[in-house]
């Protein structure tokens, strides 16, 4: 992750078409700048002309010449409309709690800019240009943990961003320094915006926060599910399990695509293992079947992959959406709608949290098998150097178990809750923002559980010497750079370091350096 915009990277173009998940990750996480397309500018100008025409109409139009939400029937005279827009943004910037991560706020801002750039919101071109300039300057508004109910979209988080655009509130500059928004804008030569009709709604009415967190989680899980296959393979190897159950002819009998992809990864990871070959002879191996946590890894990891594929489909559809209310239709009408409701995104945020809890739970069970002499097939208790004197990896498993317990709590869906708001006008809300927040914690937990499994499996494999592991396992152990098995040592820094390697994708990179791309 980076905290500063990468001025030397090629700009990601934002226009009337959708961004990709990879675009969001490149901009939000890796600091790529953005640029508006010329086609977008033409659409924005055209829709703004429609809004300007309605602003002078004697008939009230929602969001243009009326109040908002439960106050939608209140007509606002021209003389008070700038105050109306300011009041809307300032009052909705009511977040509380710790600051949200920089990459999340950048994703939130990017996705709002993307919707504005479609020309469906009626924003003024100069307002959009200022938003892009603030974004590319690396200014990140201070968005707080709590405030969004996920309907109408992520109002409070987006309002904090809009407030900064007006030169108010607090921001972090490109170097992470906390300062007043007006000061930060002046430092980079940006004039704050004075909002006109409809612009307040256009800036705050969207699912951009929850969608941004979904895109970032998808990027993480693509890598973590491959890592789970690798850690499972290393555990199968170290526990003297069989790779026969990963044969392709078995998985075509149950044609879930994720299952086949996971089984293929496991076969590649175990190919060439001297440890596996040492017990391939059925006369020398008395074991009939491996435990489910070993044998059924492709089924569980595969189901997780298929759930992730569904989440990607939903994210792609949402990235192709222009969420606002009211919205300027393609034929030039300004219509109220309910597209801001976060349910489609909220559901998959919850689905992924369920998936993470189950994948992590299976990983922890494999870790635990290594530590139990009744199940680890000849390894010392707790993989300790001097059992009784040394505790080995006993408490590392406790840590994994504690995280898994937390992940099970985080798997409780946020989207089934709804608290009415706005004088019962917004009487059913999605809680998608809350789903996104807990999903980020779940992703972090999964990385740590997989890291502990890698540490444990690596020690188990090393204790099988002089038997040689597979080339992929050897590359993973080299990448992990763990001390040789020996007396107890301070484990916490080791767990943190390996977890960071997992989060950074280093385990997958090490494996792919041997075998080429994995699924």
N, C-alpha and C positions, 0 to 999 in steps of 0.2 A: 504494500500500500504506500501511497505517497500523500504528503500533506500540501504539496504545492502543484499548481498547474504546470504541465510540461510544455513550455513555450516552443520547444524544438520539435514536438511531435506534430504529425500531420493532423489538421483539424478534421473533426467528424462533422459532416454536413447535416444540418437539421432543416427539414423542409416539410412539404405537405404529406409526404409518405412516412411510413413507420421507421423508427429506429429498431435496431436489432438488440438482443440481449447483450451481445458482445460489444456493441456500441456503448451501451449503458455502462458496462464494466470498464471499458477503456477510458471513458470520460470520468466516471465517478470515482473509480478505484485507482486508476493509473495516470490521471491528470491530463488527458488529452484536451485540447481546446475545441471549441465548436465554432461553426460558421453557418449563417442562414443562407439558404438557396435563393436565387433570384425569383423563382416561381413562387416561393413562399411569400416574398415581399409583395408580389402582385396580388396574391390572395388576401393578405392582411389588409392592404390598402382598399381592396374592393369591399370587404366585409365591414371595415370601419366606416366607409361611406354610408352603408345601410344603417348603422347605429346612429350616426350623426343625423340622418334624416328622421329617425324615430324619436330622437331626443327633442326635436322641435315640434313633434306632433302634440296636439291637444289631448289626444287619447293616451291614458297612462299605459306604459309598457314595463313589465316586470324587469327589475334589475337596471333599468335605464332611467326611468322617471318615477320609480316607486321605492318603498322600503323593501326589506328582505325577510325571508322566512315567514314567521307569524305576522310580520308587519308589511306583507306584500300588497295589501290594499291601500296603504298610505301613500298618497300622491305627494311628490317632492318638487317644490318649485325650482326653477333654473338657478336661482341665486344660492340655493343650499346644496347643490349637487356635488360640488367639490368637497364640501364638509361631509356629505353623505358617504362618499367613497373613502375619505380619510377615517371617518368614524367606523365604517365597516371593518377596515383592515386593523385599526388600532384595537378595537374591542375584541376582534377574533384572535389577536395575538395574545392569547391568554394561557399559554403553555406553562407547565410547572415541572420541577424536578431537574435531574442532571441533564447536561447537554447531550444531544444525539450525536453520534459519530459523524465525522467529516464526510466520509464516503456516502453515507445515507443522505445527508443534506444536499450534497452535490447531485446525487441521483434524483432526489426530489425536485431540485431546481431544473435540471436538464429535462425531465419529463414534463414539467409545466411549460417550459420553453417550447418543447416539441409540440404540445397541444396548441399553444398560442400561435405557432408557426404554420399550423394547418389553415388558418384563416377562418376558423369556425367559431371564434370567441368574440370577435369584434374589438380586439385590442388595437390601440394606435401603434403604427409602425415605430414611432420614436420611443414609446414605452418598451416595446419588445427589444429594440436595439440597446436600450439602457440595461435591460435585464441581462442580455448576452454580454455586454461589456463588463458588468459587475461579476458575472460568472467567470469570464476569461481572466479577469484580474485576480482570481483566486480568493475573492471575498466570500466567506461562508457565514450566513446569518446564524445566530444562536437559536436553535430550535430545541425545545424542551421535551423530555420523555413523555409527559402526559398532556393530553388536551384533545386528541382526535378520537372521535367515535366511529370514524370510517363512513360518515354520511352526514352532510353532503361532502363526500370525499374526506380528505385530510385537511380540514379547514384551518385549525390552529397552526399546525406546522407550516402550511403554505402562507398563512397570514404573517408569520414571523419573517418569512422571506420577502413578502411584499412590503412589509414595514421597513426593512433595510433598503429596499429600492426607493422608498420615500425619504431616506436619510435619517430614519429613526430606529431606535432599538440598538441592540448590541450585535456585533459580528466578530469573527476571527479573520484577520487578514491572511494573506498568502503564507505568512510565516507562523501562523497560529497565535498571533498576539491579539488579546481581547481588547476591543475598543468600541467607541460609539460609531454607529453606522455612518453618520454624516462625516466624521473625521476620516474614516476609511475611504469613503467615496472621494472626498477632496484630495486625499493623498495620491489617488490615481487619476485625477482629473475628470471625474464623472459627476455630472449635475443630477441631483435627486429629482425624481419624477413627482409632478403634481397630477394625481389621477383625475380622469374625466369620466363621463357616464359609462357605465357597464364595466369599467376596467377593474374595479375592486373584485367583483365576482369572477371575472376572467382569471384573475391572479390566484384565487384561493379555492376554486371549486373543482377539485379533481382527486383522483385516487393515486396521485403520484408518489406519495410516501410509501404506501403499502406495496405499490408496484415496483418501486426502486429496491425495496428490501427483498422482494421476491426475485428480481433479476440477480441481485448480488448473492442470494442464497443458492440459486440455480448454478451460478458459476462455482461456488464453493462445493456444492454437492456432486457436480460432475466429477470433480477431482476426488472428493472424499469417498465416493462409492467405489471408485477404482482402487483407492487405497485400502478400503475394506476387503476387496478381493485379495489384495496382496498380503494383508495381515492374516487373513483366513488361510491362505495357501501356506504361509510360513508356519502357522499353528498346526495345520494338517501334517506338514513335514516334521516339525519338532515333536509332535505327539505320536509319530509313527502311524499316521492315518494313511488311507488309500486314496489315490487319484482315479481309480477305476470308475467311481460314481460320477465323475465329471465328463465321461465320454460323450461325444456329440450324439451318438445314436440313442442314448437315454433321454436326452433333452428335447429331441425332435418329437418325442412322444407326448410332450407337454409344451406346445409351441408358444410360450410366452417369450417375446423377443429379449427382454431384460435377462431372463434366466439363462438363455443360450449365450448371451454376451458375457455374463458373469462366469459361467462354466468355462468358456474359452479362455478368459483371463486366468482362471485357476489352473487350467491345463498348461498354459504357457509358463506360469510361475513355478510349476513343479517339474517342468521338463528338465531332464538331465540330473535329477537329484540322486546322489549316491545314498543318501539316507533312505529315500523311498525304495531304491533298488535293493537295499539290504534286507528288506522283509517282503519282497514281491512273491517269493516262492510260497505257494499255499501250504506246503507241508511244514514250512518253518514258521508260518504266522497262524496262530490259532484264533485270531479275532475274526468274527463273522461280519460285523457292521460297526462303523464308527458312530459316535454320538451325533445327535441331530445338529449340534452347533458346528460340527465339522462337515457332516455329510450333506446337510441341507443349506449350506451357505449360498449356493447359486439360486435356490428357490427364494430365500429371504432377500438377498441382495438384488436378485432379478426383479422381484415385486417392487422393491424400492426404486429401481431404475425405471420401471414402467410408470410408477406414480410420478416420478420426476419428469418423464416424457409428457404426461398429462399436464403437469404444471407449466412446462415449457410451451405447450399449445395455448394454455390460458394466457400466459405472459405475452406471447406473440400477438394474440388477438387484442389484448389490452394496449399493447404498444401501437397497434394500428387504429386505436380509438382516439376520438377527440371529445374529451369529457368536460362538459361545462353546462351550466344552466342559468339563463336560457342559452341556446346555441343558434348560430347562424347556419341554416341549412344550405345545401348545395344550390338550391334554387332561389336563395335570397330571403327566405322567411326567417323570422326570429321566433323560436318556439321553446316553451318550457318542456322539460323532460325529466326522467329519473335515472339517466345514465351515470350519474355520480355515485350511485349506490355501490358500495364496495364488495358485495357478496361474492361475485365470481373470483376475485383475488383473495378474499378472506378465506374462502373454503380451501383453496390449494395451499395457502400458508399453513393452515391447520393440518392438512393432509401430510405435508412434508415434516411437520413436527412429530406426527405419529410414526412416520417412516424412520426418522432419525432415532427415536426412542427404541424401536425394535432392532434396528441394525446395531446400535450400541449395546443393547441388552445381549445380543448373540455374541458380540465381540468380548464382552466381559465374561461370559460363560466359558469361552475358549481360554481366556487368561486364567480363570480359576482352575481349569483342568490341569494346567501345567504345575500348579502348586500342591496338588493333592497326590500323595504317593499311591493311593488306591486307583488313580486314573491316569497318571502321567507316564506309565510304562518304563519304569526304571530310573527316572530322574530323582534327585534328592528332594526331600520335603521343602516346599516353598522355594526351590532352586537355590537353597542356601549353601554356602561353602562349608560351614561347620554347623549343621542343624542343632539347635539348642542354644549354642553360642550366638549363631547368626540367625536372623529372621528372614533373610533373603528378600523376596519380593512380596511378602505377606501384605504389607500395608499399601503397596502400590495397587494391589487388587482392591483393598478397602476404598482407595480413592476412586478407582473406576466404578465400584459399586455405588458409592455415594453420588457420583455424577449420573449414573444410569437412573437412580431413584429420582433425582431432580428432573431428568429428561422425561420420565413417566409423568411427572406432574405438569411439565410444560406441554405434554401431548394432549392435555385437556383442552378441547377446542374453545377458542375465543368467539368464534362466529356463531355459536348457539346462544350467545347472550345478547340482550338488547335492552338499553335503558332509554326511555323516551326523553326527548329534549325539545327545545324551542316551542314551549307551550303546546305540546302534543302535535305540532306540525311535522316534526321529524320523529314519528312515533315508532319507527323500526330502523335500527342502525346496524352496521355490519361488524364493528369492532375489528376491522381489518388491520388497522395500525397496531393494535395490541397483539394481533396474530403475528405481524411482522417483527415486533420487538422480541417476543418470546422465541420466535424461530431463530433469530440471530444468536440468542443465548444457547439454543439447542445445537446449532451448527458448531459453536465453540466447544460445547461439551462432547460432541461426537469426535471431533479432532483429538481431544485429550484422551478419550477412551481408546481410540485406535492407536494413539501413541503409546499408551501403556501396554496394549497387546503386542505392538512391535518390539518394545523393550523386553517383554516377557518371552515372546517367541524366539527372539534373537538369542537370549541366554539359553533357552532350551535347545536350540539348534547347536549352539557352541558346545554345550555339554554332551552332544552326541559325537564329538570328535573321538577318533580320527575319521569318522564318516564325513563325506563332503556334502554340503548342501547344493541345491540347484544354483546355476549361475545367477539367476535373478535374486535369490535369497542372499547369496554372497555379496552382490552389488548393494542390496539394501542394508546389510549389516555394515558394510564399509561406509555407506553414506551416513548411517546413524552414528558411527564413530563412538561406539560404546566401549567402556573398559572390559577387559577379559573377566570372565567369572572369577570371583574371589571374595574376600571378607566383605562384610556389610560396609556400605558407603552412604553418604548423604544423597538421597534419591530425588528430592524435590527439584533441584536445578536440572537434573537429567531429564525428568519428566517434562519440565517446562521447555527445555531445548528441543526434545524430540517432538513435542506437540507443535512447536513453532515450525519445525521442519515439515511436519504433516500439513499444517495450514498453508505453508508456502508451496506445497506440491512437490517437495524434494523427493519423497518416496516414490511417487509415480515417475518422476524424471529419472531416478536411478534405475528403476525397472525397465523403462523404455530405452535406456541407453544400451541395454542388453538385447532386448527382444523386438524393438520397434514399437510403434503405437499400440496401446492397449485400448480396450473398449471403455 
